[in-house]
Amino acid sequence: MEESTTLLQWKDPPAVSLEDVPGFLDQLKDKLYDFATTYGIRLILAVLLLIVGYKVVNWVVRFFKKSKLYERLDPTVRSFLKSVISISLKALVIVSAAALMGVPMSSMIALVTSAGLTIGLALQGGLSNIAGGFVIMVFKPFSVGDYICFSQYEGTVKSISIFYTKIITLDNRQIMIPNSMVSNDALINNSAMHTRRVDLTFSVSYDSDLDKVRDVIMQQAQNDPDVRGEPAPTVVLSSQADSALEFCCRVYCKTEKYWDVYFRLNEAVKRAFDENGISIPYPQMDVHMRP
């Protein structure tokens, strides 16, 4: 009992005399000086490396954009490759700055590996977007400048980056679509073929002359400057609807002329119907009255 009581007794700290203060301050000053000369200079050099390295990376990217190799690349590959080069070089600058600070490479590799695993689990969507970007680059389902329809979106492809595909809609809106969605879902590339078929439907009354209607529509299709002669235009009676006979007109044109032909033929056929006395009926309903 006496031994335990003795162990629990409070021990006063050793007394510090005024004569020891100058020596302690000198030791503290020496340690601060050693730290500043050792790590302070490294920190300044690391910061300078980051600043200069980022400027060099931006210069390399600009130089790459002005090179002949960049001009010879497919427009689809240009923006994607530019993003990859910029991100890779900036990551290299950051690793070099950490090494200059004295961080051991083995520890850095372990840190990067663990951080990459953690970030990968947290950002699965971002990694899938990168993988989707590589799929687009390799298989090329579309290119920059193509008009695509995807899910509820459609527009002209403006650029393809490492994470997103940018499209511009017909009403001049910008839509950023994740690459993972584009690579894993069905889409329509309206610009893949050089020619495209234009399908038009015209309704006429039941008392119209079928041959005359067919000849009028065919004449307008053949007169259009952008309609191709091969494959030849076709006009057929496609449906006997409730209130009208429906004629289907199919013509081929260059892909970039699709909407010009579509709107121009609609207007030309309407004018031709008016000139030839062919009526376009309104929806009708027969009502029988019982006494």
Secondary structure, 3 states (H helix, E strand, C coil): CHHHHHHCCCCCCCCCCHHHHHHHHHHHHHHHHHHHHHHHHHHHHHHHHHHHHHHHHHHHHHHHHHCHHHHHCCHHHHHHHHHHHHHHHHHHHHHHHHHHCCCCHHHHHHHHHHHHHHHHHHCHHHHHHHHHHHHHHHHCCCCCCCEEEECCEEEEEEEECCCEEEEECCCCCEEEEEHHHHHHCCEEECCCCCEEEEEEEEEECCCCCHHHHHHHHHHHHHHCCCCCCCCCCEEEEEEECCCCEEEEEEEEEEHHHHHHHHHHHHHHHHHHHHHCCCCCCCCCCCCCCCC
